[in-house]
Amino acid sequence: MSGVLRWLVRLASLGAALVVWQLLTAANVRMWVRFDRFPGPVDVAREFGRQIENGQFYQDIAQSLVRILTGFALAAVLGIVLGVATARSRWVGDLLQPLLEVARPIPAIALVPVAILLFPANEQGIVFITFVAAFFPVLVSTRHAVNALPVVWEDAVRTLGAGRARVLVQVVLPGVLPGVFGGLSIGMGVAWICVISAEMISGDFGVGYRTWQAYTIVDYPGVLVGMATIGLLGWLTSASVELAGRRLTRWLPREERR
């Protein structure tokens, strides 16, 4: 299938969904779900046009992006470092693995009370929650990627006289990149879920805070504009991570899609 045709199919799918949405709301359909009070795409588009003329809209986007990128960057660095360390060193694994495994099942959003107690400002607490949300997917994917490396790769390099540092740089880090970027992509999605939730609970600015504020004043088109903005930002950031992953792993063999 050609690239142009694939994009036409995607646009047609999106357009069909919008048409069905408009028809359901215009007809005030009430079946298993109720569309009689649900805003239609025309109402949402009108509200979106109003908001993009307001500087507050862009300030909220910037605030959420700063929070997500700060927490995600910290999680990426620490998750990769600890993932490699716990997989490569038995002592580090024995020391940190019990603590990490106990903390991992705790939902990041459940740490909001902890963040309020630990950090003097809401901003630091929201970044902390975002960091925790992205950290564990990166950590686990990195650890599994290291453990899945073929032993023969390391043995081949060691027979040539390579030490631990050279094995790490030339074998381990390049070999785990596909798994690492899989974890980064998942971590970005989870981080968006948690940063928006944290903004709704304890934020003063940001897309999540503004979406919740719209709900409290019964501004349902504003709620859907916030949801659409969150979805678009999440897609752009996740796509950026995946693009970086493809660029850094171009040496991998890939099957051509049909």
C-alpha positions in Angstrom: 0.0 0.0 0.0 1.4 3.4 -1.0 2.2 6.1 1.6 -0.4 8.5 0.1 -3.2 5.8 0.2 -2.3 4.9 3.8 -2.7 8.5 4.9 -6.0 8.8 3.0 -7.3 5.7 4.9 -6.2 7.2 8.2 -7.9 10.6 7.4 -11.0 8.8 6.3 -11.2 6.9 9.5 -10.8 10.0 11.6 -13.4 11.9 9.5 -15.9 9.0 9.7 -15.5 9.0 13.5 -16.2 12.8 13.7 -19.3 12.4 11.4 -20.7 9.6 13.6 -20.0 11.7 16.7 -21.8 14.7 15.2 -24.8 12.7 14.1 -25.2 11.1 17.6 -25.1 14.4 19.4 -27.3 16.2 16.9 -30.0 13.5 17.2 -29.7 13.5 21.0 -29.3 9.7 21.0 -30.0 7.9 24.3 -29.3 4.2 24.2 -26.7 2.4 26.3 -24.9 5.8 26.5 -26.4 9.3 26.4 -25.4 11.8 23.8 -28.3 14.3 24.5 -26.0 16.4 26.8 -22.7 15.5 25.1 -21.1 18.3 23.1 -20.6 17.6 19.4 -17.4 18.2 17.4 -18.7 21.5 16.2 -19.1 22.8 19.8 -15.6 21.5 20.7 -14.1 23.1 17.6 -15.7 26.4 18.5 -14.4 26.2 22.0 -10.9 25.2 20.8 -10.9 28.2 18.5 -11.7 30.4 21.5 -9.0 28.9 23.7 -6.2 29.2 21.1 -6.8 33.0 21.1 -6.1 33.0 24.9 -2.5 33.1 26.1 -3.5 31.0 29.1 -3.9 28.0 26.8 -0.3 28.1 25.7 0.9 28.7 29.3 -0.8 25.6 30.5 0.7 23.6 27.6 4.2 24.9 28.4 3.7 24.1 32.1 2.6 20.5 31.5 5.5 20.0 29.0 8.1 21.3 31.4 6.8 18.9 34.1 6.6 15.9 31.8 9.9 16.4 30.2 11.7 17.0 33.4 10.3 14.0 35.2 10.7 11.8 32.1 14.4 12.9 31.6 15.2 12.0 35.2 13.4 8.7 34.9 15.2 7.8 31.6 18.7 8.4 33.0 18.2 6.8 36.4 16.0 3.9 34.9 18.7 3.0 32.3 21.6 3.3 34.8 19.9 1.2 37.5 18.5 -1.3 35.0 21.9 -2.0 33.6 23.5 -2.1 37.1 21.0 -4.5 38.6 21.2 -6.8 35.7 25.0 -6.8 35.4 26.0 -6.8 39.1 24.7 -9.5 41.5 25.6 -7.3 44.4 23.7 -4.2 43.1 20.8 -6.5 42.3 20.7 -8.0 45.8 20.9 -4.5 47.3 18.4 -2.7 45.3 16.1 -5.3 43.8 14.0 -5.9 46.9 13.4 -2.2 47.4 12.5 -1.6 43.8 10.1 -4.6 43.6 8.3 -3.5 46.7 7.8 0.0 45.3 7.0 -0.9 41.7 3.4 -2.1 42.2 2.4 1.2 43.9 0.6 3.4 41.4 2.5 6.7 41.0 -0.7 8.7 41.4 -1.1 7.1 44.9 2.0 9.0 45.9 0.3 12.4 45.8 0.0 12.5 49.6 3.7 11.5 49.9 4.7 14.2 47.4 2.7 16.8 49.3 4.5 15.8 52.6 8.0 15.5 51.0 8.2 18.6 48.8 7.5 22.2 49.8 6.0 23.2 46.4 3.4 21.5 44.2 5.6 21.8 41.2 8.3 19.6 42.7 5.7 17.1 43.8 4.1 16.8 40.3 7.6 16.3 38.8 8.3 13.6 41.3 5.1 11.8 40.5 5.9 12.0 36.8 9.4 10.7 37.4 8.1 7.7 39.4 5.5 6.9 36.7 8.1 6.7 33.9 10.9 5.3 36.0 9.7 1.7 36.5 8.8 0.9 32.8 12.3 2.1 31.8 14.0 0.2 34.6 12.2 -3.1 34.0 12.6 -3.0 30.2 16.3 -2.2 30.5 16.9 -5.0 33.0 15.1 -7.5 30.8 16.9 -6.3 27.7 20.3 -6.8 29.4 19.4 -10.3 30.6 18.2 -11.2 27.1 21.5 -10.3 25.4 23.1 -13.4 23.9 26.1 -14.5 26.0 28.1 -15.2 22.9 28.3 -11.5 22.1 30.1 -10.8 25.3 32.3 -13.8 25.1 33.3 -12.9 21.5 34.5 -9.4 22.7 36.2 -10.8 25.8 38.2 -13.2 23.7 39.6 -10.2 21.9 40.9 -8.8 25.2 38.1 -6.4 26.1 37.5 -5.4 29.7 34.2 -4.7 31.5 34.1 -1.1 30.4 34.5 -2.0 26.7 32.0 -4.8 26.9 29.5 -2.3 28.5 30.1 0.4 25.8 30.4 -1.8 22.7 28.1 -4.8 23.5 25.6 -4.1 26.4 24.5 -0.5 25.6 24.0 -0.9 21.9 22.4 -4.3 22.4 19.8 -3.1 24.8 18.7 0.0 22.8 15.6 -1.6 21.3 14.3 -2.8 24.7 15.2 0.5 26.3 13.3 2.5 23.8 10.3 0.2 24.2 10.3 1.1 27.9 10.8 4.8 27.2 7.8 4.8 24.9 5.6 3.0 27.6 7.1 5.3 30.3 6.1 8.4 28.3 2.5 7.3 28.1 2.3 6.4 31.7 3.9 9.6 32.7 1.3 11.6 30.8 -1.5 9.8 32.6 0.0 10.6 36.0 1.1 14.2 35.4 -2.5 15.0 34.2 -4.0 13.3 37.2 -1.5 15.1 39.6 -2.4 18.4 38.0 -6.1 17.7 38.5 -5.5 16.9 42.2 -2.9 19.4 43.4 -1.9 21.6 40.4 -2.4 25.3 39.9 -1.6 25.4 36.2 -1.3 22.9 33.4 -3.6 21.1 30.9 -4.9 18.7 33.6 -5.7 21.5 36.0 -7.5 23.5 33.3 -9.5 20.4 32.2 -10.7 19.7 35.7 -11.5 23.4 36.2 -13.7 23.2 33.1 -15.5 20.2 34.5 -16.2 22.0 37.8 -18.0 24.8 36.0 -19.9 22.4 33.7 -18.0 23.5 30.6 -18.1 20.2 28.8 -16.7 21.5 25.5 -13.8 22.8 27.5 -13.3 19.4 29.0 -13.2 17.8 25.6 -10.7 20.4 24.4 -8.5 19.6 27.3 -8.8 15.9 26.6 -7.9 16.4 22.9 -5.0 18.6 23.9 -3.7 15.9 26.2 -4.1 13.3 23.5 -2.2 15.4 20.9 0.6 16.2 23.3 1.0 12.6 24.4 1.0 11.4 20.8 3.7 14.0 19.8 6.0 13.2 22.7 5.6 9.4 22.3 6.2 9.7 18.5 9.3 11.7 19.2 10.7 8.9 21.5 9.9 6.3 18.9 11.5 8.3 16.1 14.6 8.7 18.2 14.6 5.0 18.8 14.4 4.2 15.1 17.2 6.6 14.3 19.5 5.1 17.0 18.8 1.5 16.0 19.0 1.9 12.2 21.7 -0.9 12.3 19.0 -3.5 13.2 17.6 -5.6 10.4 14.0 -4.7 9.6 11.4 -6.4 7.5 9.7 -4.3 4.8 6.0 -3.7 5.6 3.5 -4.7 2.9 
